[in-house]
Amino acid sequence: MQISPKENPPIDAGNIVQEIYREEYVPVQQIQRREEDAVFIDENPQIVLEKLMKLKDCNYKERLAFTKRLGELLTWIGDSSIENLNIIIQQILEDADEIKKNFIAQLEQICVFLKTKQNSQELIKQHVVKALQELLKSNNFDIKEQAGNSISIVAKELNERDRGNLILTQVIQMAHDDNNDENVIIAVKLFGQLAADFGSELSESFIALEILSKGDDAKQPIRKEAILQLANIAKVLSKDFIKHRLIPFFSKKTEERTWQTRKACLDIIVQLAEQTDAENFDLITGRLLALLDDQNKWVKQHAYKQLGKYISIITRSENINDKLLEFYLKMNDSDIKELGIDNEIVIECALYFPAVLQVYTDKKWPQLSKLFMKLINHKDKVYIHNISLRVKKPLACSIHVLAKFLGPQQAYSELLKVLEQLLQDPNDEIKHGAVENLGLFFDAIEESKRASLIDILLIIQKDQKKWRIRELIAKQISHLAQVFDVETVFSIILPVSTKLCNDNVFAVRKAAAKQIYELYDKFSKSQNELYFNVLKQNILGFANSNMFNQRQSFVIMCEKLMKFEQFQVDFLEAFIHLGQDPIKNVRISVAKVLQKHLYKPNQQANEGFFRDQTSIQTLWNLLIKDKIVFNSLNNKKYPIVNLQKVQQTQLTQSQVKLQNEQQQQQQQQQQQQQQQQQQQQQQQQIISDDEQQKINNATVPDENPNKEIMILEEQFEKSNHIDQNNNNVELINQEEEITQNIDNNEIDIKQNKQEENLEIQIQLESDINEKQQEDQTQQQQQDEQKKVQNDSQNTQDNDEKEIEQE
């Protein structure tokens, strides 16, 4: 197999820039208008509360801005906002429809705020439920529908009694409003949404009966909404009620004359079938088969779109129906494709093809393979919508699933050519889908035939322009190492992995480096020490490289190699050395690896081996002093505990400080050596004086035993002060002598320089005079030559004239 990437057509950069400019250009006047129309909320909560209480006096944009953030503002203001909440809500309920819609969107956050207070249910009833009851009476259908959706959320915060008294009673009133169909439709929808909150008993005795009665209403929109809610109430109803009441009602509606009602039955047929037993499932399957052959075009189209999804939910073998497969195999026929718009039926067919194969198993593969090849070779007649991508991509992403369902032998014989075709597809998304699970596809093939497939891996990773494909391969190195034997991994997978670790794109290098640990584990467990030593040398080659990106790849490898105890012997020294790398990116990578190793929460048994080692701790302490490195760490995901508050200075600054300190220490040592000699002499004199005092005071009683020690300390301090003063005087004198010597040297140097300059000037003047004399002599010689030439010419001219006269 040979894969050659097609060259991309030339791109006109000028046109692209112009298109971007047109899309992103914003006139200055429009920007100024935005700034003028902006609404600024005060930072003082008391001022904001006063603004909310007088919301009706604000302009429209301010009212809209405050309403959009009402839940956040109430939480920020605190308890004082609850006392005035009725006044705020009442102003909003009397405002424009757009402001009401934004208020409904804030009700859930307001409930969360009220739940934190005492008597939360009373507050929710008093403020939120009361506001929703008013909004359900609105003349705007969108507001009523949005309020109905919010009621189903708020009802969970109330007890059963309040749900019945405050919510259910109003929904019943709306359901029996014969003068307003919109209220009836919203009430039916609320019945379905609230059924789970009211329980099975109330649902069977009241809610389900209400929905079934509305399903026989004279008006088609009400019947349609009642049918759409059957799947919601079926989750709460008993099996007996579903069998004797719900399924017969559904079957009757699939035969109704109006096609909109039959189409609505198809919208819920999958959800309803999932909640039934085997017997009722067969009844629903019979109604689906009838609708697949419906006379109405829209009903038939919708039935085919639901077919693949319906087959995918079959879990019991007794419910498998071959007639469903017959209709499924027709989905790519021309007469069926024409039913849908933009080949929607074909797209649904490709999307659920793996699930259909799973249900009917490889026994039906001879029939399904023909449809599969048609889908793989699908071509667009109209290139605007790119239907081919939507058909092929699901199959490319799931080809490893098909290989698993078909078995090792059929997968090799039937799907290998298809895989090669998908890898050669000009569309990158299709190619990515095939490469993404390439390791799982190899795993589904017989082990004896896997070695022949390794060429695919070598070819697809050669294209330097497709770095995303190389990244997908890099992420599968660990799985490929498990699929193939040791010899294939050493000869093929290891060179590919090493190349990917040295890729030009960082994402590829990072993905490949994180997978090297699997090769290390596989070779360490094998009996071939040569393979294991070669791998270790390759890894250390990255650590000792002159290129920083290769050293960075080594650090990323160490993240998972540190799970092995052998890491201390093989790589720990190189890892610690890179902690002082001159490139900051390498040091940052070392710090991130150490942070995960030291502070990762919920570590497994094979993690954190080197946490207590002094070398690791000293390296970590050195790295966190680097301000750039410290700021790059993820302290939220891996919180650093017991971190001392140290000044975060850069390493360059610390090195400069160390150098300065070393120089100062050397100077101090030289001074101390001179001082020690003088101190020794003075101490000897002090000791002799003390001995004499002790002899003289020997007869005096020891009234104050510590007095002598105090005297000695004072004398010692005085001597130290005298020594220091003498040393300081000597140092000052030395410094003055040095400065005088330096000044004298500078004066001598200046005099010497002046003398040298005078000599140079004299030499230059003499040279200039000599040159001038030489130039004068040369000019005289030239003038004489010119005179001679002129005389000769004159004589010649005279001779010629005489000859002419003769």
C-alpha positions in Angstrom: 0.0 0.0 0.0 1.3 3.4 -0.9 -0.1 6.6 0.5 0.9 9.9 -1.1 -0.6 13.0 0.3 -2.2 15.3 -2.3 -0.8 18.7 -2.7 -3.0 21.5 -1.4 -4.1 24.1 -4.0 -2.4 27.5 -3.8 -3.9 29.9 -1.3 -4.4 33.5 -2.0 -3.4 35.2 1.3 -4.7 38.5 0.2 -8.2 37.3 -0.2 -8.2 35.6 3.2 -7.0 38.7 4.9 -9.7 40.7 3.2 -12.4 38.2 4.3 -11.2 38.3 7.9 -11.2 42.1 7.8 -14.8 42.2 6.6 -15.9 39.7 9.3 -14.1 41.3 12.2 -14.3 45.0 11.2 -16.2 47.1 13.7 -16.7 50.8 12.9 -15.5 53.3 15.5 -18.9 54.8 15.7 -20.3 51.4 16.7 -17.7 51.0 19.4 -18.5 54.5 20.8 -22.2 53.7 20.8 -21.5 50.5 22.7 -19.6 52.4 25.4 -22.5 55.0 25.6 -25.1 52.2 25.9 -23.1 50.3 28.6 -24.7 49.8 32.0 -22.5 50.0 35.1 -23.5 48.4 38.4 -22.3 50.1 41.5 -19.9 48.4 43.9 -21.9 49.3 46.9 -24.6 46.7 47.6 -26.9 49.2 49.4 -26.9 51.5 46.3 -27.7 48.5 44.1 -30.6 47.5 46.4 -32.0 51.0 46.2 -31.7 50.8 42.4 -33.6 47.5 42.3 -36.4 48.9 44.5 -36.8 51.8 42.0 -36.3 49.6 38.9 -39.4 51.0 37.1 -37.8 54.5 37.1 -34.7 53.3 35.2 -34.4 53.2 31.4 -35.0 49.9 29.5 -31.3 48.9 29.2 -30.7 49.3 32.9 -33.8 47.3 33.7 -32.7 44.6 31.3 -29.1 44.5 32.7 -30.3 44.3 36.3 -32.8 41.5 35.5 -30.2 39.4 33.7 -28.1 39.4 36.9 -30.8 39.4 39.5 -29.9 36.1 41.1 -26.3 37.1 41.4 -27.2 40.5 42.8 -29.5 39.2 45.4 -26.9 36.8 46.6 -24.4 39.6 46.8 -26.7 42.0 48.7 -27.7 39.3 51.2 -30.5 39.2 53.7 -31.7 42.8 53.2 -32.7 41.9 49.6 -35.3 39.2 50.9 -37.3 41.9 52.8 -37.8 43.9 49.5 -38.0 40.9 47.1 -41.8 41.3 46.6 -41.3 44.9 45.5 -38.5 44.0 43.0 -40.5 41.1 41.5 -43.7 43.0 41.2 -41.9 45.7 39.1 -40.5 43.0 36.8 -43.9 41.3 36.3 -45.3 44.6 35.1 -42.5 45.2 32.7 -41.9 44.2 29.0 -42.0 40.6 27.8 -38.2 40.4 27.1 -37.5 41.4 30.7 -39.9 38.7 32.0 -38.1 36.1 29.9 -34.8 37.0 31.5 -36.4 37.0 34.9 -37.7 33.4 34.4 -34.1 32.3 33.5 -33.0 33.7 36.9 -35.6 31.8 39.0 -33.5 28.7 39.4 -30.5 30.7 40.8 -33.0 32.7 43.1 -34.2 29.3 44.5 -30.6 28.3 45.2 -30.2 31.6 47.1 -33.4 31.2 49.1 -32.6 27.6 50.0 -29.7 28.8 52.2 -32.1 30.8 54.4 -34.4 29.7 57.2 -38.0 28.8 56.1 -36.7 28.3 52.6 -39.9 26.6 51.4 -42.0 29.4 52.6 -39.8 31.9 50.9 -39.9 29.9 47.6 -43.7 29.7 47.8 -44.0 33.4 48.7 -41.8 34.8 46.0 -40.9 32.2 43.2 -44.1 30.1 43.0 -46.3 33.2 43.2 -44.4 34.9 40.4 -44.7 31.7 38.2 -48.4 31.6 38.7 -48.7 35.1 37.4 -46.4 34.4 34.4 -48.6 31.4 33.4 -51.5 33.8 33.0 -49.5 35.8 30.4 -50.9 36.3 26.9 -47.4 35.5 25.4 -47.1 31.7 24.6 -43.3 31.8 24.9 -43.5 33.2 28.4 -46.0 30.6 29.5 -44.0 27.8 28.0 -40.8 29.0 29.7 -42.6 29.5 33.0 -44.0 25.9 32.7 -40.4 24.6 32.2 -39.4 26.4 35.4 -42.3 25.1 37.4 -41.0 21.5 36.9 -37.7 22.6 38.4 -39.2 24.6 41.3 -41.7 21.7 42.2 -38.8 19.6 43.4 -38.1 22.1 46.2 -41.7 21.8 47.5 -43.3 19.0 49.6 -46.1 16.8 48.1 -48.9 18.9 49.7 -47.6 22.2 48.3 -47.2 20.6 44.9 -50.8 19.6 44.8 -52.2 22.8 46.2 -50.1 25.4 44.5 -49.1 23.8 41.2 -51.4 20.9 40.2 -54.6 22.9 40.8 -53.5 25.6 38.4 -52.3 23.1 35.8 -55.7 21.4 35.9 -57.4 24.8 35.5 -55.3 25.4 32.4 -56.0 21.9 31.0 -59.7 22.6 31.1 -59.6 26.1 29.6 -61.7 25.5 26.5 -61.3 29.1 25.3 -57.5 29.0 25.1 -55.7 26.1 23.3 -52.3 27.4 24.3 -53.1 26.9 28.0 -54.3 23.3 27.3 -51.1 22.5 25.4 -48.9 23.9 28.2 -50.9 22.0 30.8 -50.5 18.7 28.9 -46.8 19.3 28.7 -46.6 20.1 32.4 -48.5 16.8 33.2 -45.8 14.9 31.5 -42.9 16.8 33.2 -44.5 16.7 36.7 -45.5 13.0 36.6 -42.2 11.8 38.2 -42.6 14.3 41.1 -46.2 13.3 41.9 -45.5 9.5 42.0 -47.1 6.5 40.3 -50.4 6.4 42.2 -51.4 10.0 41.4 -50.1 9.6 37.9 -52.2 6.5 37.2 -55.3 7.8 38.9 -55.3 11.3 37.5 -52.4 12.5 35.3 -52.3 9.6 32.8 -56.1 9.7 32.4 -55.9 13.5 31.7 -53.3 12.9 29.0 -55.2 10.0 27.4 -58.4 12.2 27.3 -56.5 15.0 25.7 -55.2 12.5 23.1 -58.7 12.2 21.8 -59.3 15.9 21.6 -60.9 17.4 18.5 -57.9 19.7 17.9 -54.9 18.1 16.3 -52.1 20.2 18.2 -53.5 19.1 21.5 -53.6 15.4 20.4 -50.0 15.7 19.2 -48.8 17.1 22.5 -50.6 14.4 24.4 -48.9 11.7 22.4 -45.5 13.3 22.9 -46.0 13.0 26.7 -46.7 9.2 26.7 -43.0 8.4 27.0 -42.6 10.7 30.0 -45.5 9.2 32.0 -44.6 5.6 31.0 -41.5 6.0 33.3 -43.8 6.2 36.3 -46.7 3.9 35.3 -47.0 0.2 36.2 -46.5 -2.5 33.6 -50.1 -3.5 33.9 -51.3 0.1 33.1 -48.9 0.3 30.1 -50.1 -3.0 28.7 -53.8 -2.5 29.0 -54.2 1.3 28.6 -51.1 2.9 27.1 -50.1 0.5 24.3 -53.6 0.1 22.9 -54.0 3.9 22.9 -50.6 4.3 21.1 -51.5 1.6 18.5 -54.8 3.4 17.8 -53.0 6.7 17.2 -50.6 5.1 14.8 -53.6 4.4 12.5 -55.1 7.9 12.8 -56.0 9.7 9.6 -54.0 12.8 10.2 -50.3 12.3 9.2 -49.1 14.7 11.9 -50.4 12.4 14.6 -48.8 9.4 13.1 -45.5 11.2 12.8 -45.7 12.3 16.5 -46.0 8.6 17.4 -42.7 8.0 15.6 -41.1 10.7 17.8 -41.6 8.7 20.9 -41.6 5.1 19.6 -37.9 4.4 20.7 -38.4 5.8 24.2 -41.7 4.0 24.6 -40.2 0.6 23.4 -37.3 0.9 25.9 -39.8 0.8 28.8 -41.8 -2.2 27.8 -41.5 -6.0 28.1 -40.9 -8.4 25.3 -44.6 -8.9 24.4 -45.3 -5.2 24.2 -42.1 -4.6 22.3 -43.3 -6.9 19.5 -46.5 -4.9 19.3 -44.6 -1.7 18.9 -42.3 -3.3 16.3 -45.5 -4.2 14.3 -46.6 -0.6 14.3 -43.2 0.6 13.2 -43.2 -1.9 10.3 -46.6 -0.5 9.2 -45.4 3.1 9.4 -42.3 2.2 7.3 -44.7 1.4 4.5 -46.9 4.4 5.1 -48.5 6.2 2.1 -47.5 9.6 3.4 -44.0 10.8 2.4 -43.2 12.6 5.7 -44.3 9.7 7.9 -42.3 7.2 5.8 -39.2 9.4 5.9 -39.4 9.8 9.7 -39.9 6.1 10.1 -36.7 5.3 8.2 -34.8 7.9 10.3 -35.9 6.1 13.5 -35.2 2.6 12.2 -31.5 2.3 13.0 -32.0 3.7 16.5 -34.9 1.3 17.1 -32.8 -1.7 16.1 -30.0 -0.6 18.3 -32.1 -0.9 21.5 -33.0 -4.5 20.9 -31.4 -6.5 23.8 -33.5 -9.6 23.8 -33.1 -12.3 21.1 -36.8 -13.0 20.9 -37.4 -9.4 19.8 -35.1 -9.6 16.8 -37.2 -9.2 13.6 -35.7 -9.9 10.2 -38.3 -7.6 8.5 -36.6 -4.7 10.3 -33.3 -5.7 8.6 -35.0 -5.9 5.2 -36.2 -2.3 5.5 -32.8 -1.2 6.9 -31.0 -2.7 3.8 -33.2 -0.5 1.6 -32.0 2.8 3.2 -29.4 3.4 0.6 -31.7 2.7 -2.3 -32.4 5.7 -4.6 -36.2 5.7 -4.0 -35.7 5.8 -0.2 -32.9 8.4 -0.3 -35.1 10.8 -2.2 -37.6 10.8 0.7 -35.2 12.8 2.9 -33.4 16.1 2.5 -29.6 16.2 2.1 -29.5 12.4 2.4 -30.6 12.4 6.0 -31.7 8.7 5.8 -28.3 7.6 4.5 -26.5 9.5 7.3 -28.7 7.8 9.9 -28.0 4.4 8.3 -24.2 4.9 8.6 -24.5 6.2 12.1 -26.2 3.1 13.5 -24.5 0.5 11.2 -22.2 -1.0 14.0 -25.2 -1.3 16.4 -27.2 -3.1 13.7 -24.3 -5.5 13.1 -24.1 -6.2 16.8 -27.8 -7.1 17.0 -27.8 -9.3 13.9 -24.2 -10.6 14.4 -21.8 -11.8 11.7 -24.4 -14.2 10.4 -26.1 -11.4 8.5 -22.8 -9.9 7.3 -23.2 -11.2 3.7 -26.3 -9.0 3.4 -24.9 -6.1 5.4 -21.5 -6.1 3.6 -23.1 -4.9 0.3 -24.7 -1.9 2.1 -21.4 -1.3 3.9 -19.4 -1.0 0.7 -22.0 1.3 -0.8 -21.7 3.6 2.2 -17.9 3.5 2.1 -17.9 4.5 -1.6 -20.5 7.1 -1.1 -19.9 10.2 -3.3 -21.6 13.6 -3.1 -23.6 14.9 -6.0 -23.7 18.3 -4.4 -20.5 19.4 -2.6 -22.0 22.2 -0.6 -23.2 20.1 2.4 -20.3 17.5 2.3 -22.6 14.5 2.8 -19.8 12.1 2.1 -18.0 13.2 5.3 -21.1 12.7 7.4 -21.5 9.2 5.9 -17.9 7.9 6.0 -16.7 9.4 9.2 -19.0 7.3 11.6 -17.8 4.1 9.7 -14.1 5.2 9.9 -14.4 5.9 13.6 -16.1 2.5 14.3 -14.2 0.2 12.0 -12.4 -1.4 15.0 -15.9 -2.1 16.5 -16.9 -3.8 13.2 -13.7 -5.9 13.3 -14.5 -7.0 16.9 -18.1 -8.1 15.9 -16.9 -10.0 12.8 -14.1 -11.9 14.4 -10.4 -12.2 13.6 -10.7 -14.1 10.3 -13.5 -12.0 8.7 -12.0 -8.8 10.0 -8.7 -9.5 8.2 -10.3 -10.6 5.0 -13.2 -8.1 4.8 -12.0 -4.9 6.5 -8.3 -4.6 5.8 -8.9 -3.2 2.3 -11.5 -0.9 3.7 -9.1 0.4 6.3 -6.4 1.1 3.6 -9.1 3.0 1.5 -10.1 5.1 4.5 -6.4 6.0 5.2 -6.0 7.2 1.6 -9.1 9.4 1.8 -8.4 13.0 0.9 -10.5 14.2 3.8 -8.4 14.5 7.0 -11.4 14.0 9.3 -12.1 10.6 7.8 -8.4 9.7 8.0 -8.3 10.8 11.6 -11.3 8.6 12.4 -9.5 5.5 11.0 -6.2 6.2 12.7 -7.7 7.1 16.1 -8.4 3.5 17.0 -5.8 1.7 14.9 -4.4 -0.2 17.8 -7.9 -1.6 18.7 -8.2 -2.7 15.0 -4.9 -4.6 15.2 -6.0 -6.2 18.5 -9.1 -7.6 16.7 -6.9 -9.4 14.1 -5.3 -12.8 14.6 -1.9 -12.5 16.3 -0.2 -14.4 13.5 -1.3 -11.9 10.9 -0.6 -8.7 12.9 3.0 -8.4 11.8 1.9 -8.0 8.1 -0.2 -4.9 9.2 2.7 -3.0 10.7 3.6 -1.4 7.3 0.4 0.7 7.6 1.8 2.3 10.7 5.1 3.1 9.0 3.5 4.7 6.0 0.9 6.9 7.6 3.3 8.5 10.1 5.8 9.7 7.4 3.7 12.7 6.2 5.3 15.7 8.0 2.4 17.9 7.1 -0.2 15.8 9.1 1.0 16.3 12.6 -2.4 15.4 14.1 -2.2 11.9 12.6 1.3 11.5 14.2 -0.2 12.6 17.5 -2.9 10.0 17.2 -0.3 7.3 16.6 1.8 8.6 19.5 -1.1 8.2 21.9 -1.5 4.5 20.9 2.1 3.5 21.5 1.3 1.8 24.8 -1.5 -0.2 23.2 0.6 -1.2 20.2 3.3 -2.4 22.5 0.8 -4.7 24.1 -0.6 -6.0 20.8 2.6 -7.0 19.1 5.4 -9.3 20.2 8.7 -8.2 21.6 10.6 -8.6 18.4 8.1 -6.4 16.4 8.1 -3.8 19.2 11.9 -3.6 19.2 12.3 -3.5 15.4 9.3 -1.3 14.4 7.5 0.3 17.4 10.6 1.5 19.2 12.1 3.4 16.2 8.7 5.0 15.4 8.4 6.0 19.1 11.8 7.5 19.2 11.1 9.5 16.0 7.9 10.8 17.4 9.6 11.8 20.7 11.8 14.0 18.5 9.0 15.4 16.4 8.9 19.1 15.4 5.5 19.6 17.1 5.4 19.7 20.9 2.0 18.0 21.1 3.4 14.9 19.2 6.6 14.8 21.4 4.6 15.0 24.6 2.1 12.3 23.6 4.9 9.9 22.5 7.1 10.6 25.6 4.2 9.7 27.9 3.9 6.3 26.3 7.5 5.2 26.5 7.0 3.6 30.0 5.0 0.7 28.3 8.1 -0.2 26.2 10.2 0.0 29.3 7.9 -2.3 31.1 7.6 -4.8 28.2 11.4 -5.1 27.7 12.1 -5.3 31.4 9.8 -8.3 31.7 11.3 -10.0 28.6 14.3 -12.2 28.8 16.3 -10.3 26.2 18.6 -7.9 28.0 19.9 -6.5 24.7 16.5 -4.9 23.9 16.2 -3.5 27.4 19.7 -2.0 27.4 19.2 -0.4 23.9 15.9 1.2 25.2 17.7 2.6 28.2 20.5 4.0 26.1 18.0 5.6 23.8 16.2 7.2 26.7 19.5 8.5 28.2 20.4 9.9 24.8 17.5 12.3 25.1 18.7 13.4 28.5 22.3 14.1 27.3 21.2 15.8 24.1 22.4 19.3 23.1 18.8 20.1 21.9 16.5 21.4 24.7 13.4 19.8 23.1 15.0 16.3 23.4 15.9 16.9 27.0 12.4 18.1 27.7 11.1 14.9 26.1 13.2 12.9 28.5 11.7 14.8 31.5 8.2 13.9 30.2 9.2 10.3 29.9 10.2 10.3 33.5 6.7 11.2 34.6 5.6 7.6 34.3 9.0 6.0 34.5 9.2 7.1 38.1 6.6 4.4 38.9 9.3 1.8 38.5 11.8 1.3 41.4 14.6 0.8 38.8 14.2 4.4 37.9 16.6 5.3 40.7 19.4 3.3 39.2 18.8 4.1 35.5 17.5 7.7 35.2 17.4 9.5 38.6 20.8 11.2 38.2 20.1 12.5 34.8 16.7 13.7 35.9 18.1 15.7 38.8 20.8 17.2 36.6 18.1 18.6 34.3 16.6 20.4 37.2 19.4 22.9 36.8 19.1 23.1 33.0 19.9 26.6 31.5 16.7 26.4 29.4 13.6 27.4 31.5 11.2 25.1 29.6 13.2 22.1 30.7 13.2 23.3 34.3 9.5 23.9 34.1 8.9 20.4 32.9 11.0 19.0 35.7 9.0 21.0 38.3 5.7 19.8 36.8 6.8 16.2 37.0 8.0 16.6 40.5 4.8 18.3 41.6 2.7 15.4 40.3 5.0 12.9 42.0 5.1 14.7 45.3 1.6 16.2 45.7 -0.8 14.2 43.5 -3.9 13.4 45.5 -5.1 9.8 45.8 -1.9 8.3 44.6 -1.8 4.6 43.8 0.5 2.0 45.3 3.2 2.3 42.5 3.4 6.1 42.7 5.5 8.4 44.9 8.4 6.0 45.4 11.0 8.9 45.6 9.0 11.3 47.7 11.2 11.0 50.8 14.6 11.1 49.1 16.7 14.1 50.0 17.9 14.6 46.4 14.4 15.0 45.2 13.5 17.3 48.1 16.5 19.6 47.5 15.8 19.7 43.8 12.2 20.7 44.5 13.2 23.4 47.0 15.6 24.8 44.4 13.0 24.9 41.7 10.2 26.6 43.6 12.6 29.5 44.4 12.6 30.2 40.6 9.7 32.7 40.1 9.1 31.7 36.5 9.0 28.0 37.3 6.8 28.5 40.4 4.2 30.5 38.4 3.9 27.8 35.8 2.8 25.1 38.3 -0.8 24.0 38.6 -1.4 24.5 42.3 -5.2 24.0 42.0 -5.0 20.5 40.6 -1.9 19.5 42.6 -1.9 21.7 45.7 1.5 22.2 47.3 1.2 21.6 51.1 3.6 22.8 53.8 5.2 25.3 51.4 7.3 27.7 53.2 6.9 31.4 52.4 10.2 32.1 50.7 11.2 34.9 48.4 10.7 33.7 44.9 13.9 35.0 43.1 15.3 34.0 39.9 18.3 31.7 39.7 20.4 34.3 37.9 20.0 36.7 40.7 20.8 34.1 43.4 24.0 33.2 41.5 25.1 36.8 41.4 24.5 37.1 45.1 26.5 34.0 45.8 29.4 35.4 43.7 29.4 38.7 45.6 29.2 36.9 49.0 32.2 34.7 48.0 34.3 37.7 47.1 33.4 39.4 50.4 34.3 36.2 52.4 37.7 36.1 50.7 38.4 39.7 51.7 37.2 39.1 55.3 39.4 36.0 55.6 42.5 38.0 54.6 41.7 40.7 57.2 41.0 38.1 59.9 44.3 36.4 59.4 46.1 39.8 60.1 43.8 40.5 63.1 44.3 37.1 64.8 48.0 37.6 65.3 47.5 41.0 67.0 44.6 39.6 69.1 46.7 36.7 70.4 49.3 39.1 71.7 46.8 41.4 73.4 45.0 38.4 75.0 48.2 37.2 76.6 48.8 40.5 78.2 45.2 40.6 79.5 45.6 37.1 81.0 48.8 38.1 82.8 47.1 41.2 84.2 44.1 39.1 85.4 46.4 36.7 87.2 48.1 39.4 89.1 44.7 40.8 90.2 43.6 37.4 91.4 46.8 37.1 93.5 46.2 40.5 95.1 42.6 39.7 95.8 43.2 36.2 97.1 42.6 37.3 100.7 39.3 39.1 100.0 36.2 37.0 100.6 34.0 36.0 97.7 31.1 38.3 98.2 30.3 38.6 94.5 31.6 35.5 92.7 30.4 36.7 89.3 32.1 40.1 89.7 35.4 38.8 88.4 33.8 37.2 85.4 32.0 40.5 84.6 35.3 42.4 84.8 37.0 39.9 82.5 34.2 40.2 80.0 34.4 44.0 80.1 38.2 44.0 79.6 37.9 41.5 76.8 35.3 43.7 75.1 37.4 46.8 75.5 40.4 45.0 74.0 38.3 43.9 71.1 37.1 47.4 70.6 40.7 48.7 70.7 41.7 46.0 68.3 38.9 46.8 65.9 39.8 50.5 66.1 43.4 49.8 65.5 42.6 47.5 62.6 40.3 50.1 61.2 43.0 52.7 61.5 45.4 50.4 59.8 42.9 49.6 57.0 42.3 53.3 56.5 46.0 54.0 56.3 46.5 51.1 53.9 43.7 52.3 51.7 45.2 55.9 51.7 48.6 54.5 50.7 47.0 52.4 48.0 45.0 55.4 46.7 48.2 57.6 46.8 50.1 54.9 44.9 47.3 54.7 42.3 47.3 58.5 41.9 51.1 58.6 41.5 50.9 55.8 39.0 48.2 57.6 37.1 50.3 60.8 37.1 53.4 58.9 35.8 51.3 57.2 33.1 49.9 60.6 32.0 53.4 62.1 31.8 54.7 59.1 29.9 51.8 59.4 27.5 52.4 63.1 27.0 56.1 62.4 26.2 55.1 59.7 23.8 52.6 61.9 22.1 55.3 64.7 21.7 57.7 62.2 20.1 55.1 61.0 17.8 54.2 64.5 16.8 57.8 65.3 16.1 58.2 62.2 14.0 55.1 63.0 12.1 56.2 66.6 11.4 59.6 65.3 10.0 57.8 62.7 7.9 55.5 65.3 6.5 58.4 67.7 5.6 60.2 64.9 3.9 57.1 64.0 1.9 56.7 67.6 0.9 60.3 67.9 -0.3 59.9 64.7 -2.3 56.7 66.0 -3.9 58.4 69.2 -4.8 61.4 67.5 -6.5 59.0 65.2 -8.4 57.0 68.2 -9.7 60.3 70.0 -10.8 61.3 66.9 -12.7 57.9 66.7 -14.4 58.0 70.4 -15.3 61.5 70.0 -16.9 60.3 67.0 -18.9 57.3 69.0 -20.1 59.6 71.8 -21.2 61.8 69.5 -23.2 58.8 67.9 -24.9 57.4 71.4 -25.8 60.8 72.5 -27.3 61.0 69.4 -29.4 57.4 69.8 -30.6 58.1 73.5 -31.5 61.2 72.6 -33.5 59.3 69.9 -35.4 56.5 72.4 -36.2 59.1 75.0 -37.5 60.7 72.4 -39.7 57.4 71.4 -41.2 56.5 75.0 -41.9 59.8 75.6 -43.7 59.3 72.5 -45.8 55.8 73.7 -46.8 57.1 77.1 -47.8 59.8 75.6 -50.0 
